[in-house]
Amino acid sequence: MINGTWGLQLALLIAALFNYFINPEPQIYATPAQVDELHFVRMFTIPFVHACLTIFNFVASSDKIPYDGVKQGLSFLGMIMYTYMILTASKCMIFYPYPLSDKSLDNTQMKASYLWLIIEQLVFISTLVSNVVFIMLRSCIRNKLQLDMIDEKRQLPNVDTIIAISEVANAWNA
């Protein structure tokens, strides 16, 4: 689950739309082009990517869809889209004044929209960290299945049996 789960992406989609419609126009001191870029990222880029990731993750986690190549391709495309979204959101964060905790800034919309971009970054980073920890722990645990070589006298002459046994062993190790 390199892109999280479909439930996580659906929740992020709903929250991104909620944040945009509750705080539509943060008052930032930027050029009109920068304001337009921020508006486009908040209204279109972030919700579109989360909607696509919801669909991609749903397809990738479905056991009823037997096409592994499609699942892997959608996971890879989702990873690229998610990285692009985080990079554009990070680029838009420089349009905000810093620090936001300044008492002279009494603009709740600006603080809320900035906070949502921070949440997007934290979810992305925590998903990456959880994947790294999972792979690290999985590589430290020794497999319980031990495959021993069988001497030729006891081997079965049927190739299909050997292929079936290797598929079961691979499924057990996965």
VENFENFEN-V89272 format. One record per run of one state. SS is the DSSP state (hx for helix, st for strand, lp for the rest). FROM is the first residue (numbers start at 1). TO is the last residue. If there is no record, write none. Layout:
ss->{SS,SS}
from->{FROM,FROM}
to->{TO,TO}
//
This chain:
ss->{lp,hx,lp,hx,lp,hx,lp,hx,lp,hx,lp}
from->{1,6,23,32,62,68,96,108,141,159,174}
to->{5,22,31,61,67,95,107,140,158,173,174}
//
